[in-house]
Amino acid sequence: MIVLLLGSGGREHALARSFSADPEVERLLVVPGNPGTAKIAENVALDPNNAEEMVDIALRERVDLVVVGPEAPLVSGVAQALREAGLAVFGPDRQAAALEGSKAFAKEIMEEAGVPTAQALVCTDEAAVQSALDNFGSPYVVKNDGLAAGKGVVVTLDRQEALDHALSCLSTEGGRVLIEEYLDGPEVSLFCLSDGKTVVPLEPAQDYKRLLDEGQGPNTGGMGAYSPLGWVPNSLAQQVVNEVAKPVVERMAQRGTPFIGLLYCGLALTTSGIRVVEFNVRFGDPETQVILPRLKTPLAQLLLACARGKLAEFGPLSWSKQEAITVVLAAAGYPQAPEKGDLITGIDAAEAVPGVHIIHAGTALNEEEELISAGGRVLCVTALAPTVAAARESAYEALDKIRLEGSHFRTDIGH
């Protein structure tokens, strides 16, 4: 099998590791990839958002499966163009990708499908925002309607901060903002695979959105994650499929826009039951880094079954009994203004720690072929062990061996 993977972040490096371990994969192309994927695949310096170029390379290289990693090419319709060219694609078409591209659309679908979620008001001007903030009260939950790379949400007790974020969302062309009720309870991420009809859950994970220990500081794209979750019932995944994912997939099919790909269900386990916080339409980052290393089922074969509408024929998934944790090493200034171009050393020493591997999330090579920082979240230090506590110990031991000027990480992931 020849696989084409689109993207350049930590999620794509994690996906590439799993694809390279699939015995059916003879060749793996990554567009544009990063220094981590370069060691296990062929990086191709093209723009994954350019649908014409992606169709061209997929046909030229006789690709058997295309996997679209990031949300931007999905929302812009790259998967759709590839599918229309007759290719097997894992990733939703443009209209189905609107579940992530527009939070207001996601709310509409949830209402139609009877899926439990937070009450919300969609606002297009300041007066509506002020009224909605009054209506829901503190803590205030303010969400940009469109894509914001994981940083479009503010949850705060400070009304002025909530208002400022709402106004910044409205300041963009066609800007809309959602003001929501606050959901109590811990958050859980559950990835669900869909071929447009059948829905199969992966094992749940929990990520840490806030920048600092104990959930302090601003929201980020995610500072770490762990899986499995020993504190949630084994029945949770099937409950989410029955109450959330399957109704949404069925509703999308009824609309004539079938959802083929990964539906990321961000959930709050509230005192009133499961509530959807958000949907994403692709593998989440950094949860992918802890879910995929535990999945023993060959990933490329599984995603090809999704792309071909044959998920129901695939059989049950197989999971490792090991537990996993990933800790994000962020650049100085992240998330507001991350510094780039600083030298990174100690990767080999970190990967020598038993059970540890390093995922490249925001790295590049300089003219001397030295590894440097090239993004806000630079590396994900991932560890597998018999327990989360043992994995934690290994991950933080490995982190101590990596040097990046001004870098920082949370010390309480998986605690």
PAVO-235760 format. One record per residue (C-alpha): residue number from 1; residue in one letter; x, z, y negated. Coordinates in nm, 4 decimals. Example, Ala and Ser with C-alpha at 12.3 -4.5 7.8 and 13.67 -1.06 7.14 Angstrom:
REM PAVO-235760
{site 1,'A',{1.2300,0.7800,0.4500}}
{site 2,'S',{1.3670,0.7140,0.1060}}
END
This chain:
REM PAVO-235760
{site 1,'M',{0.0000,0.0000,0.0000}}
{site 2,'I',{0.1187,-0.0818,-0.3538}}
{site 3,'V',{-0.0042,0.1661,-0.6157}}
{site 4,'L',{-0.0053,0.1238,-0.9942}}
{site 5,'L',{-0.0299,0.4516,-1.1890}}
{site 6,'L',{-0.0961,0.4528,-1.5639}}
{site 7,'G',{0.0386,0.7332,-1.7853}}
{site 8,'S',{0.3517,0.9199,-1.8882}}
{site 9,'G',{0.2776,1.2925,-1.8793}}
{site 10,'G',{0.2992,1.5886,-1.6455}}
{site 11,'R',{-0.0230,1.4929,-1.4709}}
{site 12,'E',{0.1217,1.1490,-1.3875}}
{site 13,'H',{0.4502,1.2942,-1.2562}}
{site 14,'A',{0.2463,1.5271,-1.0314}}
{site 15,'L',{0.0328,1.2337,-0.9127}}
{site 16,'A',{0.3446,1.0241,-0.8512}}
{site 17,'R',{0.4951,1.3000,-0.6339}}
{site 18,'S',{0.1844,1.3018,-0.4156}}
{site 19,'F',{0.1672,0.9221,-0.3952}}
{site 20,'S',{0.5339,0.8994,-0.2965}}
{site 21,'A',{0.4636,1.1465,-0.0128}}
{site 22,'D',{0.1761,0.9325,0.1232}}
{site 23,'P',{0.3064,0.7393,0.4273}}
{site 24,'E',{0.0865,0.4406,0.3412}}
{site 25,'V',{0.2502,0.3895,-0.0015}}
{site 26,'E',{0.5283,0.1302,0.0184}}
{site 27,'R',{0.5727,0.0842,-0.3551}}
{site 28,'L',{0.4739,0.2850,-0.6624}}
{site 29,'L',{0.4722,0.1446,-1.0172}}
{site 30,'V',{0.4203,0.3769,-1.3168}}
{site 31,'V',{0.3310,0.2487,-1.6656}}
{site 32,'P',{0.5165,0.3636,-1.8701}}
{site 33,'G',{0.6222,0.6731,-1.6715}}
{site 34,'N',{0.8845,0.9292,-1.7721}}
{site 35,'P',{1.2309,1.0432,-1.6523}}
{site 36,'G',{1.0647,1.2444,-1.3736}}
{site 37,'T',{0.8663,0.9525,-1.2329}}
{site 38,'A',{1.1752,0.7282,-1.2616}}
{site 39,'K',{1.3353,0.9244,-0.9756}}
{site 40,'I',{1.0516,0.8548,-0.7297}}
{site 41,'A',{0.8911,0.5325,-0.8569}}
{site 42,'E',{0.9477,0.2177,-1.0635}}
{site 43,'N',{0.8787,0.2784,-1.4328}}
{site 44,'V',{0.7460,-0.0244,-1.6224}}
{site 45,'A',{0.7766,-0.0258,-2.0028}}
{site 46,'L',{0.4269,-0.1478,-2.0927}}
{site 47,'D',{0.1356,0.0023,-2.2878}}
{site 48,'P',{-0.1237,0.1554,-2.0492}}
{site 49,'N',{-0.3887,0.1136,-2.3211}}
{site 50,'N',{-0.3460,-0.2646,-2.3212}}
{site 51,'A',{-0.6103,-0.3848,-2.0741}}
{site 52,'E',{-0.4831,-0.7423,-2.0639}}
{site 53,'E',{-0.1287,-0.6346,-1.9761}}
{site 54,'M',{-0.2544,-0.3918,-1.7106}}
{site 55,'V',{-0.4662,-0.6593,-1.5426}}
{site 56,'D',{-0.1711,-0.8999,-1.5568}}
{site 57,'I',{0.0799,-0.6634,-1.3916}}
{site 58,'A',{-0.1717,-0.5458,-1.1301}}
{site 59,'L',{-0.2490,-0.9016,-1.0220}}
{site 60,'R',{0.1119,-1.0200,-1.0436}}
{site 61,'E',{0.2411,-0.7323,-0.8296}}
{site 62,'R',{-0.0534,-0.7594,-0.5865}}
{site 63,'V',{-0.1466,-0.3963,-0.6378}}
{site 64,'D',{-0.3823,-0.2388,-0.3816}}
{site 65,'L',{-0.4863,0.0585,-0.5958}}
{site 66,'V',{-0.4761,0.1330,-0.9696}}
{site 67,'V',{-0.5001,0.4970,-1.0792}}
{site 68,'V',{-0.5624,0.5583,-1.4495}}
{site 69,'G',{-0.4141,0.8949,-1.5469}}
{site 70,'P',{-0.4914,0.9684,-1.9154}}
{site 71,'E',{-0.8262,0.9756,-2.0900}}
{site 72,'A',{-0.7477,0.7256,-2.3699}}
{site 73,'P',{-0.7268,0.4100,-2.1528}}
{site 74,'L',{-1.0376,0.5222,-1.9612}}
{site 75,'V',{-1.2444,0.5713,-2.2759}}
{site 76,'S',{-1.1189,0.2400,-2.4184}}
{site 77,'G',{-1.2262,0.0517,-2.1033}}
{site 78,'V',{-0.8973,-0.0266,-1.9253}}
{site 79,'A',{-1.0378,0.0756,-1.5852}}
{site 80,'Q',{-1.3370,-0.1473,-1.6497}}
{site 81,'A',{-1.1177,-0.4506,-1.7224}}
{site 82,'L',{-0.9150,-0.3898,-1.4062}}
{site 83,'R',{-1.2284,-0.3520,-1.1944}}
{site 84,'E',{-1.3790,-0.6705,-1.3401}}
{site 85,'A',{-1.0595,-0.8491,-1.2325}}
{site 86,'G',{-1.1397,-0.7550,-0.8730}}
{site 87,'L',{-0.8966,-0.4635,-0.8372}}
{site 88,'A',{-0.9590,-0.1314,-0.6618}}
{site 89,'V',{-0.9516,0.1232,-0.9448}}
{site 90,'F',{-0.9669,0.5033,-0.9458}}
{site 91,'G',{-1.1091,0.5900,-1.2862}}
{site 92,'P',{-1.4476,0.5434,-1.4548}}
{site 93,'D',{-1.5597,0.2483,-1.6658}}
{site 94,'R',{-1.5933,0.2914,-2.0415}}
{site 95,'Q',{-1.9579,0.4009,-2.0391}}
{site 96,'A',{-1.9042,0.6599,-1.7639}}
{site 97,'A',{-1.5855,0.7817,-1.9368}}
{site 98,'A',{-1.8028,0.8766,-2.2360}}
{site 99,'L',{-1.8644,1.2041,-2.0483}}
{site 100,'E',{-1.5262,1.3001,-2.1954}}
{site 101,'G',{-1.5145,1.0583,-2.4886}}
{site 102,'S',{-1.8220,1.2162,-2.6494}}
{site 103,'K',{-1.9217,1.5783,-2.6004}}
{site 104,'A',{-2.2641,1.4971,-2.7472}}
{site 105,'F',{-2.3146,1.2300,-2.4764}}
{site 106,'A',{-2.2062,1.4781,-2.2081}}
{site 107,'K',{-2.4687,1.7256,-2.3357}}
{site 108,'E',{-2.7322,1.4516,-2.3219}}
{site 109,'I',{-2.6486,1.3691,-1.9593}}
{site 110,'M',{-2.6446,1.7380,-1.8619}}
{site 111,'E',{-2.9866,1.7861,-2.0159}}
{site 112,'E',{-3.1232,1.4823,-1.8291}}
{site 113,'A',{-2.9656,1.5999,-1.5019}}
{site 114,'G',{-3.0732,1.9636,-1.5415}}
{site 115,'V',{-2.7146,2.0914,-1.5458}}
{site 116,'P',{-2.6614,2.4404,-1.6929}}
{site 117,'T',{-2.4467,2.4420,-2.0062}}
{site 118,'A',{-2.4158,2.6120,-2.3438}}
{site 119,'Q',{-2.6753,2.5418,-2.6105}}
{site 120,'A',{-2.5269,2.3195,-2.8794}}
{site 121,'L',{-2.6086,2.1541,-3.2098}}
{site 122,'V',{-2.4498,1.8227,-3.3123}}
{site 123,'C',{-2.3565,1.8229,-3.6798}}
{site 124,'T',{-2.2591,1.5377,-3.9132}}
{site 125,'D',{-2.2348,1.7224,-4.2461}}
{site 126,'E',{-2.1337,2.0615,-4.3858}}
{site 127,'A',{-2.4895,2.1844,-4.4419}}
{site 128,'A',{-2.5711,2.1321,-4.0753}}
{site 129,'V',{-2.2492,2.3090,-3.9751}}
{site 130,'Q',{-2.3279,2.6110,-4.1940}}
{site 131,'S',{-2.6776,2.6331,-4.0492}}
{site 132,'A',{-2.5494,2.6036,-3.6908}}
{site 133,'L',{-2.2843,2.8717,-3.7449}}
{site 134,'D',{-2.5592,3.1007,-3.8759}}
{site 135,'N',{-2.7788,3.0120,-3.5802}}
{site 136,'F',{-2.5268,3.0940,-3.3048}}
{site 137,'G',{-2.3257,3.3655,-3.4774}}
{site 138,'S',{-1.9865,3.5057,-3.3750}}
{site 139,'P',{-1.7798,3.4306,-3.1686}}
{site 140,'Y',{-1.7954,3.0786,-3.3106}}
{site 141,'V',{-1.7377,2.7789,-3.0807}}
{site 142,'V',{-1.6562,2.4536,-3.2629}}
{site 143,'K',{-1.5781,2.1297,-3.0768}}
{site 144,'N',{-1.4725,1.7883,-3.1981}}
{site 145,'D',{-1.7143,1.5355,-3.0477}}
{site 146,'G',{-1.4406,1.2849,-2.9578}}
{site 147,'L',{-1.1045,1.2906,-2.7807}}
{site 148,'A',{-0.8581,1.5453,-2.9180}}
{site 149,'A',{-0.5919,1.5742,-2.6447}}
{site 150,'G',{-0.7146,1.9189,-2.5404}}
{site 151,'K',{-0.6869,2.0605,-2.8917}}
{site 152,'G',{-1.0296,1.9814,-3.0361}}
{site 153,'V',{-1.1883,2.3189,-2.9626}}
{site 154,'V',{-1.1740,2.6356,-3.1720}}
{site 155,'V',{-1.3184,2.9654,-3.0501}}
{site 156,'T',{-1.2875,3.2315,-3.3170}}
{site 157,'L',{-1.4387,3.5428,-3.4725}}
{site 158,'D',{-1.3358,3.4108,-3.8158}}
{site 159,'R',{-1.6185,3.2132,-3.9764}}
{site 160,'Q',{-1.3876,3.0439,-4.2272}}
{site 161,'E',{-1.1582,2.9234,-3.9483}}
{site 162,'A',{-1.4619,2.7859,-3.7643}}
{site 163,'L',{-1.5849,2.6097,-4.0782}}
{site 164,'D',{-1.2405,2.4671,-4.1571}}
{site 165,'H',{-1.2089,2.3196,-3.8079}}
{site 166,'A',{-1.5591,2.1730,-3.8256}}
{site 167,'L',{-1.4849,2.0083,-4.1614}}
{site 168,'S',{-1.1580,1.8639,-4.0302}}
{site 169,'C',{-1.3535,1.7079,-3.7410}}
{site 170,'L',{-1.6084,1.5627,-3.9838}}
{site 171,'S',{-1.3352,1.4207,-4.2097}}
{site 172,'T',{-1.2515,1.1447,-3.9610}}
{site 173,'E',{-1.4426,0.8158,-3.9618}}
{site 174,'G',{-1.7746,0.8640,-3.7818}}
{site 175,'G',{-1.6805,1.2280,-3.7299}}
{site 176,'R',{-1.9249,1.4548,-3.5462}}
{site 177,'V',{-1.8834,1.8142,-3.4427}}
{site 178,'L',{-2.0631,2.0390,-3.1929}}
{site 179,'I',{-2.1380,2.4031,-3.2686}}
{site 180,'E',{-2.2137,2.5874,-2.9443}}
{site 181,'E',{-2.3232,2.9234,-2.8200}}
{site 182,'Y',{-2.0365,3.1352,-2.6872}}
{site 183,'L',{-2.0198,3.1674,-2.3081}}
{site 184,'D',{-1.8961,3.4962,-2.1669}}
{site 185,'G',{-1.7025,3.5247,-1.8411}}
{site 186,'P',{-1.3843,3.3771,-1.6901}}
{site 187,'E',{-1.3252,3.0009,-1.6891}}
{site 188,'V',{-1.2557,2.7937,-1.3792}}
{site 189,'S',{-1.1567,2.4287,-1.3379}}
{site 190,'L',{-1.2999,2.2338,-1.0453}}
{site 191,'F',{-1.2024,1.8713,-0.9835}}
{site 192,'C',{-1.4629,1.6586,-0.8029}}
{site 193,'L',{-1.3876,1.3160,-0.6571}}
{site 194,'S',{-1.6654,1.0571,-0.6755}}
{site 195,'D',{-1.7034,0.7020,-0.5482}}
{site 196,'G',{-2.0253,0.6603,-0.7483}}
{site 197,'K',{-2.2435,0.8127,-0.4756}}
{site 198,'T',{-2.0581,1.0764,-0.2718}}
{site 199,'V',{-1.8966,1.3823,-0.4364}}
{site 200,'V',{-1.6108,1.5786,-0.2754}}
{site 201,'P',{-1.4621,1.8868,-0.4468}}
{site 202,'L',{-1.0939,1.9781,-0.4553}}
{site 203,'E',{-0.9986,2.3467,-0.4569}}
{site 204,'P',{-1.0509,2.5329,-0.7867}}
{site 205,'A',{-0.7775,2.6333,-1.0284}}
{site 206,'Q',{-0.7551,2.8341,-1.3477}}
{site 207,'D',{-0.5587,2.7250,-1.6517}}
{site 208,'Y',{-0.4481,2.9151,-1.9592}}
{site 209,'K',{-0.5486,2.7415,-2.2817}}
{site 210,'R',{-0.4140,2.9839,-2.5408}}
{site 211,'L',{-0.0561,2.9587,-2.6622}}
{site 212,'L',{0.0424,3.3233,-2.6246}}
{site 213,'D',{0.0224,3.6027,-2.3661}}
{site 214,'E',{-0.3099,3.7813,-2.3119}}
{site 215,'G',{-0.5065,3.4840,-2.4449}}
{site 216,'Q',{-0.3765,3.5095,-2.7995}}
{site 217,'G',{-0.2889,3.2303,-3.0422}}
{site 218,'P',{-0.4389,2.8823,-3.0850}}
{site 219,'N',{-0.5872,2.6635,-2.8125}}
{site 220,'T',{-0.3413,2.4200,-2.6543}}
{site 221,'G',{-0.3511,2.1473,-2.3922}}
{site 222,'G',{-0.2782,2.4220,-2.1365}}
{site 223,'M',{0.0161,2.6610,-2.0908}}
{site 224,'G',{-0.0013,2.7129,-1.7156}}
{site 225,'A',{-0.2278,2.7330,-1.4125}}
{site 226,'Y',{-0.2587,2.8693,-1.0608}}
{site 227,'S',{-0.4507,2.7882,-0.7426}}
{site 228,'P',{-0.6271,2.8910,-0.5230}}
{site 229,'L',{-0.8473,3.1530,-0.6878}}
{site 230,'G',{-0.8772,3.4478,-0.4524}}
{site 231,'W',{-1.1360,3.6161,-0.6754}}
{site 232,'V',{-1.4021,3.3421,-0.6563}}
{site 233,'P',{-1.6322,3.3055,-0.3534}}
{site 234,'N',{-1.5577,3.0266,-0.1061}}
{site 235,'S',{-1.9040,2.8898,-0.1770}}
{site 236,'L',{-1.8267,2.8202,-0.5446}}
{site 237,'A',{-1.6994,2.4641,-0.4954}}
{site 238,'Q',{-2.0075,2.3531,-0.3050}}
{site 239,'Q',{-2.2328,2.5299,-0.5540}}
{site 240,'V',{-2.0695,2.3362,-0.8394}}
{site 241,'V',{-2.1124,2.0105,-0.6468}}
{site 242,'N',{-2.4815,2.0852,-0.5867}}
{site 243,'E',{-2.5670,2.2168,-0.9356}}
{site 244,'V',{-2.3283,2.0218,-1.1599}}
{site 245,'A',{-2.1252,1.7300,-1.0241}}
{site 246,'K',{-2.3768,1.5626,-0.7915}}
{site 247,'P',{-2.6652,1.5704,-1.0427}}
{site 248,'V',{-2.4374,1.4153,-1.3076}}
{site 249,'V',{-2.3052,1.1467,-1.0698}}
{site 250,'E',{-2.6623,1.0662,-0.9604}}
{site 251,'R',{-2.7797,1.0465,-1.3225}}
{site 252,'M',{-2.4934,0.8127,-1.4154}}
{site 253,'A',{-2.5825,0.5876,-1.1201}}
{site 254,'Q',{-2.9480,0.5836,-1.2267}}
{site 255,'R',{-2.8362,0.4697,-1.5724}}
{site 256,'G',{-2.6494,0.1777,-1.4165}}
{site 257,'T',{-2.3086,0.3236,-1.5084}}
{site 258,'P',{-2.1769,0.4699,-1.1804}}
{site 259,'F',{-1.9015,0.7281,-1.2071}}
{site 260,'I',{-1.6010,0.6336,-0.9931}}
{site 261,'G',{-1.3044,0.8655,-1.0343}}
{site 262,'L',{-1.2448,1.2318,-1.0969}}
{site 263,'L',{-1.5024,1.4485,-1.2735}}
{site 264,'Y',{-1.3256,1.7557,-1.4060}}
{site 265,'C',{-1.5785,2.0376,-1.4391}}
{site 266,'G',{-1.4646,2.3050,-1.6831}}
{site 267,'L',{-1.6860,2.6041,-1.6039}}
{site 268,'A',{-1.7631,2.9502,-1.7335}}
{site 269,'L',{-1.8733,3.2017,-1.4707}}
{site 270,'T',{-2.1165,3.3915,-1.6914}}
{site 271,'T',{-2.3409,3.6882,-1.6189}}
{site 272,'S',{-2.6268,3.4345,-1.6060}}
{site 273,'G',{-2.4483,3.2066,-1.3572}}
{site 274,'I',{-2.2363,2.8903,-1.3767}}
{site 275,'R',{-2.2304,2.7103,-1.7122}}
{site 276,'V',{-2.0435,2.3890,-1.7939}}
{site 277,'V',{-1.7962,2.4303,-2.0788}}
{site 278,'E',{-1.6780,2.0683,-2.0758}}
{site 279,'F',{-1.6310,1.7576,-1.8653}}
{site 280,'N',{-1.3160,1.5518,-1.8414}}
{site 281,'V',{-1.3024,1.2212,-1.6564}}
{site 282,'R',{-0.9494,1.2446,-1.5151}}
{site 283,'F',{-0.7132,1.4880,-1.3471}}
{site 284,'G',{-0.6574,1.7888,-1.5734}}
{site 285,'D',{-0.3161,1.8904,-1.6983}}
{site 286,'P',{-0.1695,2.1386,-1.5939}}
{site 287,'E',{-0.4181,2.2121,-1.3119}}
{site 288,'T',{-0.3128,1.8950,-1.1279}}
{site 289,'Q',{0.0348,2.0455,-1.0924}}
{site 290,'V',{-0.0984,2.3323,-0.8774}}
{site 291,'I',{-0.3774,2.1545,-0.6899}}
{site 292,'L',{-0.1980,1.8442,-0.5606}}
{site 293,'P',{0.1040,2.0193,-0.4015}}
{site 294,'R',{-0.1429,2.2165,-0.1862}}
{site 295,'L',{-0.3416,1.9074,-0.0793}}
{site 296,'K',{-0.2160,1.7903,0.2612}}
{site 297,'T',{-0.4552,1.4938,0.2807}}
{site 298,'P',{-0.2667,1.1739,0.1771}}
{site 299,'L',{-0.3658,1.1246,-0.1867}}
{site 300,'A',{-0.3377,0.7465,-0.2241}}
{site 301,'Q',{-0.5554,0.6886,0.0828}}
{site 302,'L',{-0.8116,0.9369,-0.0504}}
{site 303,'L',{-0.8301,0.7761,-0.3967}}
{site 304,'L',{-0.8473,0.4270,-0.2428}}
{site 305,'A',{-1.1539,0.5425,-0.0456}}
{site 306,'C',{-1.3093,0.6511,-0.3773}}
{site 307,'A',{-1.2248,0.3200,-0.5429}}
{site 308,'R',{-1.3806,0.1254,-0.2544}}
{site 309,'G',{-1.6995,0.3342,-0.2346}}
{site 310,'K',{-1.6070,0.4784,0.1050}}
{site 311,'L',{-1.5538,0.8464,0.0261}}
{site 312,'A',{-1.8292,0.9531,0.2690}}
{site 313,'E',{-1.6321,0.7957,0.5563}}
{site 314,'F',{-1.3077,0.9747,0.4729}}
{site 315,'G',{-1.3577,1.3077,0.6469}}
{site 316,'P',{-1.2780,1.6653,0.5383}}
{site 317,'L',{-0.9777,1.7406,0.3177}}
{site 318,'S',{-0.6811,1.9426,0.4481}}
{site 319,'W',{-0.5188,2.2171,0.2402}}
{site 320,'S',{-0.1959,2.4152,0.2612}}
{site 321,'K',{-0.2275,2.7916,0.2950}}
{site 322,'Q',{0.0442,2.8302,0.0313}}
{site 323,'E',{-0.0450,2.9303,-0.3231}}
{site 324,'A',{0.0832,2.7575,-0.6350}}
{site 325,'I',{0.1582,2.8359,-0.9960}}
{site 326,'T',{0.2851,2.6238,-1.2836}}
{site 327,'V',{0.4248,2.7520,-1.6138}}
{site 328,'V',{0.4571,2.5196,-1.9124}}
{site 329,'L',{0.7789,2.5189,-2.1123}}
{site 330,'A',{0.6795,2.4149,-2.4649}}
{site 331,'A',{0.8933,2.2823,-2.7476}}
{site 332,'A',{0.9631,2.4780,-3.0654}}
{site 333,'G',{0.6716,2.4357,-3.3064}}
{site 334,'Y',{0.4118,2.3538,-3.0381}}
{site 335,'P',{0.1170,2.2996,-3.0764}}
{site 336,'Q',{0.1170,2.2355,-3.4528}}
{site 337,'A',{0.4434,2.0413,-3.5014}}
{site 338,'P',{0.6597,2.0271,-3.1860}}
{site 339,'E',{1.0258,1.9469,-3.2330}}
{site 340,'K',{1.1594,1.6501,-3.0377}}
{site 341,'G',{1.4998,1.5177,-2.9410}}
{site 342,'D',{1.6586,1.8469,-2.8272}}
{site 343,'L',{1.8820,1.8565,-2.5198}}
{site 344,'I',{1.7419,1.9989,-2.1936}}
{site 345,'T',{1.9773,2.1460,-1.9322}}
{site 346,'G',{1.9445,2.3532,-1.6152}}
{site 347,'I',{1.6877,2.1400,-1.4291}}
{site 348,'D',{1.8978,2.1155,-1.1119}}
{site 349,'A',{1.9606,2.4912,-1.1071}}
{site 350,'A',{1.5891,2.5566,-1.1581}}
{site 351,'E',{1.4926,2.3232,-0.8721}}
{site 352,'A',{1.7416,2.5015,-0.6454}}
{site 353,'V',{1.5131,2.8070,-0.6490}}
{site 354,'P',{1.3212,2.7999,-0.3157}}
{site 355,'G',{0.9702,2.6555,-0.3444}}
{site 356,'V',{1.0199,2.5250,-0.6997}}
{site 357,'H',{0.9918,2.1736,-0.8383}}
{site 358,'I',{0.9967,2.0620,-1.2021}}
{site 359,'I',{0.7339,1.8321,-1.3484}}
{site 360,'H',{0.8309,1.6265,-1.6552}}
{site 361,'A',{0.5541,1.6356,-1.9150}}
{site 362,'G',{0.7241,1.5477,-2.2451}}
{site 363,'T',{1.0798,1.4303,-2.1768}}
{site 364,'A',{1.2928,1.1227,-2.2473}}
{site 365,'L',{1.6538,1.0067,-2.2151}}
{site 366,'N',{1.8765,0.9631,-2.5215}}
{site 367,'E',{2.1363,0.6886,-2.5679}}
{site 368,'E',{2.3838,0.8907,-2.3597}}
{site 369,'E',{2.1254,0.9126,-2.0785}}
{site 370,'E',{2.0881,1.2871,-2.1384}}
{site 371,'L',{1.7484,1.4529,-2.0907}}
{site 372,'I',{1.5789,1.5462,-2.4186}}
{site 373,'S',{1.2418,1.6798,-2.5346}}
{site 374,'A',{0.9856,1.4161,-2.6355}}
{site 375,'G',{0.6564,1.6057,-2.6579}}
{site 376,'G',{0.4921,1.9419,-2.7153}}
{site 377,'R',{0.4601,2.0464,-2.3530}}
{site 378,'V',{0.8014,1.9490,-2.2185}}
{site 379,'L',{0.8234,2.0708,-1.8577}}
{site 380,'C',{0.5977,2.2340,-1.5997}}
{site 381,'V',{0.7832,2.4680,-1.3665}}
{site 382,'T',{0.5810,2.4677,-1.0454}}
{site 383,'A',{0.6311,2.7011,-0.7494}}
{site 384,'L',{0.4668,2.7327,-0.4078}}
{site 385,'A',{0.4822,3.0488,-0.1961}}
{site 386,'P',{0.2682,3.2493,0.0490}}
{site 387,'T',{0.1167,3.4446,-0.2434}}
{site 388,'V',{0.0611,3.3847,-0.6149}}
{site 389,'A',{0.2802,3.6879,-0.6893}}
{site 390,'A',{0.5705,3.5373,-0.4934}}
{site 391,'A',{0.5149,3.1967,-0.6584}}
{site 392,'R',{0.5155,3.3659,-0.9999}}
{site 393,'E',{0.8472,3.5310,-0.9272}}
{site 394,'S',{1.0051,3.2010,-0.8256}}
{site 395,'A',{0.8635,3.0086,-1.1229}}
{site 396,'Y',{0.9931,3.2585,-1.3781}}
{site 397,'E',{1.3301,3.2792,-1.2020}}
{site 398,'A',{1.3548,2.9001,-1.2367}}
{site 399,'L',{1.2446,2.9086,-1.6016}}
{site 400,'D',{1.5327,3.1418,-1.6834}}
{site 401,'K',{1.7754,2.8695,-1.5742}}
{site 402,'I',{1.6427,2.6007,-1.8118}}
{site 403,'R',{1.7817,2.5653,-2.1627}}
{site 404,'L',{1.5912,2.4001,-2.4485}}
{site 405,'E',{1.6553,2.5183,-2.8033}}
{site 406,'G',{1.3582,2.7100,-2.9467}}
{site 407,'S',{1.1403,2.6558,-2.6407}}
{site 408,'H',{0.8801,2.9112,-2.5361}}
{site 409,'F',{0.6387,2.9891,-2.2513}}
{site 410,'R',{0.3751,3.2430,-2.1558}}
{site 411,'T',{0.4947,3.5288,-1.9356}}
{site 412,'D',{0.1531,3.6175,-1.7861}}
{site 413,'I',{0.0529,3.3053,-1.5927}}
{site 414,'G',{-0.1064,3.4087,-1.2635}}
{site 415,'H',{-0.0746,3.7775,-1.3493}}
END
